[in-house]
Amino acid sequence: MEERLQVAEINDIYREEHQKPITWDDMQVSEEVFNERIGICNSCEFWVDNEVGVGYDFATESYESTETIKQCSKCNCDMNIKAHHANVKCPIDKW
């Protein structure tokens, strides 16, 4: 079984090899790769609009408003966020 490294271990390895810690930018794909991924998602049968609540009010137990996000119905991720990350993949291996 493949062993997954913890973030601290990855930082240590990266620091040894490159003399600096991993930054947020190191974990992001280029805008070109992001656009390619989203293009693939746009044509996917599992790409859906999902309405989500914004600004939960605990006193009234309700959301202040809602917004529509594009979401993968296979993994339930907001693909506008997921497609930016270098260390993730499409749940059905389209990218």
Stockholm file with secondary structure:
# STOCKHOLM 1.0

chainA/1-95         MEERLQVAEINDIYREEHQKPITWDDMQVSEEVFNERIGICNSCEFWVDNEVGVGYDFATESYESTETIKQCSKCNCDMNIKAHHANVKCPIDKW
#=GR chainA/1-95 SS CCCCCCHHHHHHHHHHHHSSCCCGGGGBCCHHHHHHHHHHHHTCTTEEEEEEEEEEETTTTEEEEEEEEEEETTTCCBHHHHTTBTTCCCTTSCC
#=GC SS_cons        CCCCCCHHHHHHHHHHHHSSCCCGGGGBCCHHHHHHHHHHHHTCTTEEEEEEEEEEETTTTEEEEEEEEEEETTTCCBHHHHTTBTTCCCTTSCC
//
